[in-house]
Amino acid sequence: MKNSTAFLFAISFFLFTFFSPEASAQSKIENEVFPKGEAAPAKSFTGRVWLYPLTADDKTFNLVMGSVSFEKGARSNWHSHPAGQILLVTSGTGYHQQRGKPIEVIKKGDVIKCLPGVEHWHGASKQSPMTHISVNSNTENGVVTWLLPVTDTEYDNLKN
């Protein structure tokens, strides 16, 4: 199951890479570095989220990168990465949470390291959209294992 999920995720990134530049330019968000991309799979996210692949996986770099844009209040499901993940926040304000730890506020310029196998989620705040670049290395170990959605109660559990 893990391998098939990772395979489908990698194939999705690969397929998105071949959309025409004209279509990608039409979906560009003002003041964003990269175009918004295509709608993310609803089974892995709550709210509206878009993916724009930046690299396809290959045997030389074993790396997948993509720009992920979240509308206000949108978020990923709980998930983990067999080889970890690095997030580079390029715009907006959002949240990141590791299982069992408090929610962290993240903003443009932040770099978040998600350790291998650690369950977590990330997304936009209620007040601001958020975009980050996701970097998944060592893809020969798999890319992502999707888990259950983040509930509204979990999402609203921001400690000030």
DAMO-V762830 format. One record per residue. RES is the residue in three letters. OMEGA is omega in degrees with one decimal (none if undefined). BURIAL is I if it has 9 or more other ideal C-beta (glycine too) atoms within 8 Angstrom, else O. Layout:
# DAMO-V762830
res=[RES & RES]
omega=[OMEGA & OMEGA]
burial=[BURIAL & BURIAL]
This chain:
# DAMO-V762830
res=[MET & LYS & ASN & SER & THR & ALA & PHE & LEU & PHE & ALA & ILE & SER & PHE & PHE & LEU & PHE & THR & PHE & PHE & SER & PRO & GLU & ALA & SER & ALA & GLN & SER & LYS & ILE & GLU & ASN & GLU & VAL & PHE & PRO & LYS & GLY & GLU & ALA & ALA & PRO & ALA & LYS & SER & PHE & THR & GLY & ARG & VAL & TRP & LEU & TYR & PRO & LEU & THR & ALA & ASP & ASP & LYS & THR & PHE & ASN & LEU & VAL & MET & GLY & SER & VAL & SER & PHE & GLU & LYS & GLY & ALA & ARG & SER & ASN & TRP & HIS & SER & HIS & PRO & ALA & GLY & GLN & ILE & LEU & LEU & VAL & THR & SER & GLY & THR & GLY & TYR & HIS & GLN & GLN & ARG & GLY & LYS & PRO & ILE & GLU & VAL & ILE & LYS & LYS & GLY & ASP & VAL & ILE & LYS & CYS & LEU & PRO & GLY & VAL & GLU & HIS & TRP & HIS & GLY & ALA & SER & LYS & GLN & SER & PRO & MET & THR & HIS & ILE & SER & VAL & ASN & SER & ASN & THR & GLU & ASN & GLY & VAL & VAL & THR & TRP & LEU & LEU & PRO & VAL & THR & ASP & THR & GLU & TYR & ASP & ASN & LEU & LYS & ASN]
omega=[179.9 & -177.6 & 179.9 & 177.2 & 178.8 & 179.7 & 179.8 & 178.4 & -179.7 & 178.7 & 178.4 & 178.3 & -179.6 & -178.8 & 179.5 & -177.6 & -173.5 & 173.8 & -175.5 & 176.2 & -179.9 & 179.6 & 179.1 & -179.3 & 179.4 & -177.2 & -178.5 & 176.1 & 178.6 & -179.9 & 175.8 & 179.2 & -176.9 & 175.2 & -179.3 & 178.8 & -176.4 & 178.9 & 177.3 & -179.8 & -176.8 & -179.1 & -177.4 & -175.2 & 171.2 & -177.0 & -177.1 & -177.5 & 179.9 & 179.2 & 173.6 & -178.1 & 177.7 & 175.3 & 170.5 & 179.6 & 175.3 & -175.1 & -179.5 & -173.8 & -178.2 & -172.4 & 173.1 & 176.5 & 176.6 & 173.7 & -177.1 & -178.0 & -178.6 & 171.4 & 178.5 & 176.6 & -179.6 & -176.8 & 175.3 & 166.1 & 166.9 & 178.7 & 175.2 & -180.0 & -178.3 & -179.2 & -178.8 & -178.3 & 172.8 & 177.4 & 176.1 & -175.8 & -176.0 & 177.0 & 173.1 & 179.2 & -179.1 & -178.3 & 171.9 & 177.8 & 169.9 & 179.8 & 176.9 & 179.6 & 178.5 & 175.0 & 176.1 & 172.3 & 178.6 & -177.3 & -180.0 & 179.3 & -179.9 & 174.9 & -177.3 & 176.2 & 176.3 & -174.8 & 179.9 & 174.3 & -178.1 & 178.5 & -178.5 & 171.5 & 176.3 & 180.0 & -177.7 & 173.0 & 177.2 & -174.8 & -172.0 & 167.5 & 180.0 & 175.3 & 174.1 & 170.6 & 176.4 & 179.2 & 179.6 & -177.9 & 179.3 & -174.9 & 175.5 & 176.8 & -175.6 & -176.4 & -174.8 & 171.4 & -178.2 & -179.5 & -175.3 & 175.4 & 172.2 & -178.4 & 175.7 & 178.6 & 177.5 & -178.2 & -178.0 & -174.7 & 179.0 & 178.8 & 179.2 & none]
burial=[O & O & O & O & I & I & O & O & I & I & O & I & I & I & O & I & O & O & O & O & O & O & O & I & O & O & I & I & I & O & O & I & O & O & I & I & I & I & O & I & O & O & O & I & I & I & I & O & I & I & I & I & I & O & I & O & I & O & O & O & O & I & I & I & I & I & I & I & I & I & I & I & I & I & I & I & I & I & I & I & I & I & I & I & I & I & I & I & I & I & I & I & I & I & I & I & I & I & O & O & O & O & I & I & I & I & I & O & O & I & O & I & O & I & O & I & O & I & O & I & I & I & I & I & I & O & O & I & I & I & I & I & I & I & I & I & I & O & I & O & O & I & I & I & I & O & O & O & O & I & O & O & O & O & I & O & O & O & O & O]
